Amino acid sequence: MKLIQVMTVATLLSVSSVGVLAAKPEKTQGIEVTPLELQALGAQISVMDGYDIRARRLVINAGGTISEHSHSDRPGVVYILEGSMTEHRGDVARVVKAGDTWHESLDTVHWMENTSGKPCVVLAIDLVAQK
């Protein structure tokens, strides 16, 4: 019985530590975005006409949030340079930290929050339609 109680407490602590119970933010806030590079792809690869490859440095400050959004029209790759934050996809939340990387594809719908108390610095590279 004690083992079950300890496991239950451990599970609750791990769930709360990654913010599973957090509420989705209504808006993005506490974010600094620095454009690093933007290059038209059509001149390089003709079938990519109308698209750019974009690199940005994002700082998600302590308490900062990125509201829920989709990547159905802009695939990308993310690399965490410093710090940590929580990424939420549906009912799943995970803490991502310096050195972690992932891709964002057409089925990616997610939101982020930084509850770490320190800034999280991210390199984000994606393909975007030209404006």
Secondary structure, DSSP 8 states (H G I E B T S, - for coil): -HHHHHHHHHHHHHHHHTTTT----SS-EEEEEEEEEEEESTTT-GGGTTEEEEEEEEEEEEEEEEEEEE-TT--EEEEEEESEEEEEETTEEEEEETT-EEEE-TT-EEEEE--SSS-EEEEEEEEEE--
